[in-house]
Structures are given as C-alpha cells and as structure tokens.
Amino acid sequence: MRRLTLVLVALAGLSAPAAWAQTAADTDATIDTVLGDHQKYREAFDAIQAAVADGDAATLAEYIPYGTPIFVHGGERVFDSEADFTASYDEIFTPEIVDTVAAQTWETLFVNAEGLMFGAGEVWLNGICVDDTCSDFDVRIVAVQTMPD
C-alpha cells in the first residue's frame, strides 16, 4: 500500500506544474520580497533578452559588472571593459545559451537570493550594490554557463 501511495504522489507531481504556474504578478512579488525592486529586474530581463536575440554584444555589455568576477562556463572571469567583453561574446553566448535566454518567460523565472535564473541556470542576474550602504543597485549578469546534458 505504501508503494502505491508513493507512486500516486509521484504521478500527481508530474501533472502538477501547470497548477503551480506563476503569474507575472507572482514573479514581481517574489522579486520584491527576495531581491528588491522588481521593475529594475524586469527592465534588465527585457533588455538582456532582446540584446541576446539580436546578437547585440554592445547592449549586453551594459549588463556586465566590470572589474568584478562573474562565473563563466566553469570558472570566474573578470572583464575590464566593454571591449574586453564584446571580444568574448560569441565564446560566452553560445547557441545553447542564446536559445535558453530566448525561451525564458518572466512568469517561469526561478528566483532566490542568488538572483534570477534563466533556464536551468545558464544565465543568472542579480543586483550589484552601487555604494557601501547598498541603498541602490544595478542589475547585472553574474553567471553564464553551459549546463551539462
């Protein structure tokens, strides 16, 4: 009987995601609670998604935290300038990463204290404090990584 109950619970879990779907308002509220001003994140999300879709490395470069390490394909990397980043764009934003960013919807973002996650963790955004008090922040790309198959 216990085994049947576990199987039924597992099967129910497979059909449940549609019932758990978030709305844009749910995502906004979660970001406001966990990370801060959802509007800043939404603007960055939309701009990054459009820049990646267009292959616009220069616009995407506005979302790189220069002089600060970010996680890129298995290791930390520091970009010193827009030119430094744009020269590496094609190496970083592989076709798989581009597809993941294009497919992501606001309503299905995963949000936690580490930031906003595109796909299964291929791209992460988070706030970077602009001063020591962290009373204001800029949303930046903090990780870009190819996920194992």
C-alpha positions as YAML, in Angstrom:
chain: A
units: angstrom
residues:
- id: 1
  name: MET
  ca: [0.00, 0.00, 0.00]
- id: 2
  name: ARG
  ca: [2.84, 2.39, 0.87]
- id: 3
  name: ARG
  ca: [4.46, 1.78, -2.53]
- id: 4
  name: LEU
  ca: [1.16, 2.56, -4.32]
- id: 5
  name: THR
  ca: [0.83, 5.79, -2.35]
- id: 6
  name: LEU
  ca: [4.37, 6.84, -3.34]
- id: 7
  name: VAL
  ca: [3.64, 6.08, -7.00]
- id: 8
  name: LEU
  ca: [0.42, 8.10, -6.90]
- id: 9
  name: VAL
  ca: [2.18, 11.03, -5.23]
- id: 10
  name: ALA
  ca: [4.92, 10.90, -7.89]
- id: 11
  name: LEU
  ca: [2.37, 10.80, -10.71]
- id: 12
  name: ALA
  ca: [0.47, 13.70, -9.20]
- id: 13
  name: GLY
  ca: [3.71, 15.66, -9.08]
- id: 14
  name: LEU
  ca: [4.22, 15.15, -12.81]
- id: 15
  name: SER
  ca: [0.88, 16.69, -13.64]
- id: 16
  name: ALA
  ca: [1.05, 19.47, -11.04]
- id: 17
  name: PRO
  ca: [3.38, 22.08, -12.62]
- id: 18
  name: ALA
  ca: [0.58, 23.63, -14.68]
- id: 19
  name: ALA
  ca: [-1.39, 24.13, -11.48]
- id: 20
  name: TRP
  ca: [1.63, 25.79, -9.88]
- id: 21
  name: ALA
  ca: [2.28, 28.18, -12.76]
- id: 22
  name: GLN
  ca: [3.16, 31.70, -11.66]
- id: 23
  name: THR
  ca: [1.75, 34.90, -13.00]
- id: 24
  name: ALA
  ca: [3.80, 37.99, -13.79]
- id: 25
  name: ALA
  ca: [2.44, 39.50, -10.56]
- id: 26
  name: ASP
  ca: [3.69, 36.44, -8.61]
- id: 27
  name: THR
  ca: [7.16, 36.87, -10.09]
- id: 28
  name: ASP
  ca: [7.10, 40.60, -9.33]
- id: 29
  name: ALA
  ca: [6.10, 39.94, -5.71]
- id: 30
  name: THR
  ca: [8.77, 37.29, -5.21]
- id: 31
  name: ILE
  ca: [11.48, 39.56, -6.60]
- id: 32
  name: ASP
  ca: [10.29, 42.48, -4.45]
- id: 33
  name: THR
  ca: [10.47, 40.27, -1.37]
- id: 34
  name: VAL
  ca: [13.73, 38.44, -2.08]
- id: 35
  name: LEU
  ca: [15.82, 40.84, -4.17]
- id: 36
  name: GLY
  ca: [14.27, 44.29, -4.27]
- id: 37
  name: ASP
  ca: [12.64, 46.49, -6.92]
- id: 38
  name: HIS
  ca: [11.16, 44.07, -9.46]
- id: 39
  name: GLN
  ca: [10.93, 46.85, -12.06]
- id: 40
  name: LYS
  ca: [14.72, 47.12, -12.25]
- id: 41
  name: TYR
  ca: [14.94, 43.36, -12.78]
- id: 42
  name: ARG
  ca: [12.16, 43.41, -15.37]
- id: 43
  name: GLU
  ca: [13.85, 46.17, -17.37]
- id: 44
  name: ALA
  ca: [17.15, 44.26, -17.30]
- id: 45
  name: PHE
  ca: [15.44, 40.97, -18.19]
- id: 46
  name: ASP
  ca: [13.71, 42.51, -21.21]
- id: 47
  name: ALA
  ca: [16.84, 44.36, -22.40]
- id: 48
  name: ILE
  ca: [19.09, 41.32, -22.00]
- id: 49
  name: GLN
  ca: [16.63, 39.04, -23.75]
- id: 50
  name: ALA
  ca: [16.33, 41.47, -26.69]
- id: 51
  name: ALA
  ca: [20.10, 42.01, -26.91]
- id: 52
  name: VAL
  ca: [20.81, 38.29, -26.92]
- id: 53
  name: ALA
  ca: [18.13, 37.68, -29.56]
- id: 54
  name: ASP
  ca: [19.70, 40.38, -31.74]
- id: 55
  name: GLY
  ca: [23.29, 39.29, -31.07]
- id: 56
  name: ASP
  ca: [23.83, 42.82, -29.76]
- id: 57
  name: ALA
  ca: [27.01, 42.43, -27.71]
- id: 58
  name: ALA
  ca: [27.32, 46.19, -27.14]
- id: 59
  name: THR
  ca: [23.92, 46.46, -25.45]
- id: 60
  name: LEU
  ca: [24.52, 43.27, -23.48]
- id: 61
  name: ALA
  ca: [27.83, 44.73, -22.32]
- id: 62
  name: GLU
  ca: [25.85, 47.29, -20.31]
- id: 63
  name: TYR
  ca: [24.84, 44.42, -18.00]
- id: 64
  name: ILE
  ca: [28.33, 43.15, -17.21]
- id: 65
  name: PRO
  ca: [29.82, 44.18, -13.84]
- id: 66
  name: TYR
  ca: [33.28, 45.35, -14.95]
- id: 67
  name: GLY
  ca: [36.13, 44.67, -12.57]
- id: 68
  name: THR
  ca: [34.02, 42.16, -10.63]
- id: 69
  name: PRO
  ca: [34.34, 38.40, -11.12]
- id: 70
  name: ILE
  ca: [31.41, 36.63, -12.73]
- id: 71
  name: PHE
  ca: [31.02, 32.91, -13.32]
- id: 72
  name: VAL
  ca: [31.56, 31.98, -16.98]
- id: 73
  name: HIS
  ca: [31.49, 28.38, -18.21]
- id: 74
  name: GLY
  ca: [33.06, 26.77, -15.17]
- id: 75
  name: GLY
  ca: [35.29, 29.48, -13.78]
- id: 76
  name: GLU
  ca: [35.46, 33.04, -12.59]
- id: 77
  name: ARG
  ca: [36.23, 35.71, -15.12]
- id: 78
  name: VAL
  ca: [36.77, 39.44, -14.79]
- id: 79
  name: PHE
  ca: [36.03, 41.76, -17.69]
- id: 80
  name: ASP
  ca: [37.85, 45.08, -17.55]
- id: 81
  name: SER
  ca: [35.95, 46.90, -20.28]
- id: 82
  name: GLU
  ca: [33.15, 46.71, -22.80]
- id: 83
  name: ALA
  ca: [35.72, 45.86, -25.48]
- id: 84
  name: ASP
  ca: [37.03, 43.01, -23.33]
- id: 85
  name: PHE
  ca: [33.52, 41.56, -23.00]
- id: 86
  name: THR
  ca: [32.39, 42.10, -26.60]
- id: 87
  name: ALA
  ca: [35.54, 40.38, -27.91]
- id: 88
  name: SER
  ca: [34.44, 37.27, -25.94]
- id: 89
  name: TYR
  ca: [30.71, 37.50, -26.71]
- id: 90
  name: ASP
  ca: [30.49, 34.59, -29.18]
- id: 91
  name: GLU
  ca: [32.50, 32.35, -26.87]
- id: 92
  name: ILE
  ca: [30.23, 33.15, -23.92]
- id: 93
  name: PHE
  ca: [26.81, 33.37, -25.55]
- id: 94
  name: THR
  ca: [26.80, 30.04, -27.34]
- id: 95
  name: PRO
  ca: [23.78, 28.98, -29.44]
- id: 96
  name: GLU
  ca: [22.52, 26.93, -26.48]
- id: 97
  name: ILE
  ca: [22.70, 29.94, -24.16]
- id: 98
  name: VAL
  ca: [21.00, 32.16, -26.76]
- id: 99
  name: ASP
  ca: [18.17, 29.60, -27.13]
- id: 100
  name: THR
  ca: [17.73, 29.42, -23.35]
- id: 101
  name: VAL
  ca: [17.56, 33.19, -22.96]
- id: 102
  name: ALA
  ca: [15.07, 33.46, -25.85]
- id: 103
  name: ALA
  ca: [12.81, 30.77, -24.40]
- id: 104
  name: GLN
  ca: [12.67, 32.16, -20.87]
- id: 105
  name: THR
  ca: [9.47, 33.86, -19.76]
- id: 106
  name: TRP
  ca: [9.08, 36.26, -16.87]
- id: 107
  name: GLU
  ca: [6.37, 34.08, -15.37]
- id: 108
  name: THR
  ca: [8.58, 30.99, -15.23]
- id: 109
  name: LEU
  ca: [11.73, 32.57, -13.81]
- id: 110
  name: PHE
  ca: [13.29, 30.90, -10.81]
- id: 111
  name: VAL
  ca: [14.05, 33.50, -8.14]
- id: 112
  name: ASN
  ca: [16.07, 33.16, -4.95]
- id: 113
  name: ALA
  ca: [18.67, 35.15, -3.03]
- id: 114
  name: GLU
  ca: [21.22, 34.32, -5.75]
- id: 115
  name: GLY
  ca: [19.12, 36.23, -8.30]
- id: 116
  name: LEU
  ca: [17.00, 35.42, -11.36]
- id: 117
  name: MET
  ca: [17.75, 32.22, -13.22]
- id: 118
  name: PHE
  ca: [17.24, 31.71, -16.95]
- id: 119
  name: GLY
  ca: [16.58, 28.11, -17.93]
- id: 120
  name: ALA
  ca: [18.31, 25.55, -15.73]
- id: 121
  name: GLY
  ca: [20.94, 28.02, -14.56]
- id: 122
  name: GLU
  ca: [22.52, 29.02, -17.86]
- id: 123
  name: VAL
  ca: [22.26, 32.73, -17.04]
- id: 124
  name: TRP
  ca: [21.86, 34.44, -13.68]
- id: 125
  name: LEU
  ca: [21.08, 38.11, -12.98]
- id: 126
  name: ASN
  ca: [21.44, 39.80, -9.62]
- id: 127
  name: GLY
  ca: [21.74, 43.22, -8.09]
- id: 128
  name: ILE
  ca: [25.18, 44.76, -7.60]
- id: 129
  name: CYS
  ca: [25.32, 47.49, -4.95]
- id: 130
  name: VAL
  ca: [26.31, 50.92, -6.24]
- id: 131
  name: ASP
  ca: [27.57, 52.14, -2.85]
- id: 132
  name: ASP
  ca: [28.67, 50.81, 0.54]
- id: 133
  name: THR
  ca: [25.19, 51.13, 2.06]
- id: 134
  name: CYS
  ca: [23.63, 49.17, -0.83]
- id: 135
  name: SER
  ca: [20.71, 51.58, -0.80]
- id: 136
  name: ASP
  ca: [20.68, 51.31, -4.59]
- id: 137
  name: PHE
  ca: [21.75, 48.60, -7.01]
- id: 138
  name: ASP
  ca: [22.23, 47.86, -10.67]
- id: 139
  name: VAL
  ca: [21.04, 44.58, -12.16]
- id: 140
  name: ARG
  ca: [23.91, 42.73, -13.80]
- id: 141
  name: ILE
  ca: [24.71, 39.34, -15.31]
- id: 142
  name: VAL
  ca: [26.53, 37.37, -12.62]
- id: 143
  name: ALA
  ca: [26.82, 33.98, -14.38]
- id: 144
  name: VAL
  ca: [26.70, 32.46, -17.86]
- id: 145
  name: GLN
  ca: [27.27, 28.75, -18.04]
- id: 146
  name: THR
  ca: [26.67, 25.81, -20.29]
- id: 147
  name: MET
  ca: [24.74, 23.15, -18.42]
- id: 148
  name: PRO
  ca: [25.73, 19.50, -18.69]
- id: 149
  name: ASP
  ca: [23.48, 17.28, -20.80]
...
